[in-house]
């Protein structure tokens, strides 16, 4: 079975550019989570969706960050404009609402903003 | 529940020995706990979970122990192998029906040959 799929795996961009990260959750899962991982702050939840609806975006750092989930099989995390402090590994995870609460993670996107 | 990752605690063990990784969680009302393994360049991988109505759960070569009195979680890995080298995270589910997982800072496990 395919796990969570993320693209791109690596992204290098310049400050001020728009960055779009993509995620395809595990088929049949109806909850999707976006995390950011840095050495300084560890693994932080940015936002999560249930049935394509954003439930909690309190972890989104600021208005430069936005996330959408237009359908059950696709989500995007956009940063506009990007800044060097956004450099991190961004993970997407999915789970089955009303299931075991276990979240399954994708391989991550390593973002470097120069 | 804050994750601060400046300096990861490190545990070094000899191949074949048993490992015990400890975690202190923050919320006494948390009702679900997970251990994840993260290898270099990969996403966190589910290892084992436990609900708050249990104090022990066993998997293949791994055992999780939960002590709610002192808000402590441990992961025991039997007969460690080189492939067990990774960073291990505990995570707790915030109560009140939310689905948020709060992750610990992680422990780096190194297996010596």
Boltz contact constraints between the chains, C-beta under 6 A:
constraints:
  - contact:
      token1: [A, 39]
      token2: [B, 5]
      max_distance: 6.0
  - contact:
      token1: [A, 42]
      token2: [B, 3]
      max_distance: 6.0
  - contact:
      token1: [A, 42]
      token2: [B, 5]
      max_distance: 6.0
  - contact:
      token1: [A, 42]
      token2: [B, 105]
      max_distance: 6.0
  - contact:
      token1: [A, 43]
      token2: [B, 3]
      max_distance: 6.0
  - contact:
      token1: [A, 43]
      token2: [B, 103]
      max_distance: 6.0
  - contact:
      token1: [A, 45]
      token2: [B, 100]
      max_distance: 6.0
  - contact:
      token1: [A, 91]
      token2: [B, 43]
      max_distance: 6.0
  - contact:
      token1: [A, 101]
      token2: [B, 32]
      max_distance: 6.0
  - contact:
      token1: [A, 101]
      token2: [B, 93]
      max_distance: 6.0
  - contact:
      token1: [A, 102]
      token2: [B, 46]
      max_distance: 6.0
  - contact:
      token1: [A, 102]
      token2: [B, 49]
      max_distance: 6.0
  - contact:
      token1: [A, 105]
      token2: [B, 43]
      max_distance: 6.0
  - contact:
      token1: [A, 105]
      token2: [B, 44]
      max_distance: 6.0
  - contact:
      token1: [A, 106]
      token2: [B, 43]
      max_distance: 6.0
  - contact:
      token1: [A, 107]
      token2: [B, 43]
      max_distance: 6.0
  - contact:
      token1: [A, 108]
      token2: [B, 43]
      max_distance: 6.0
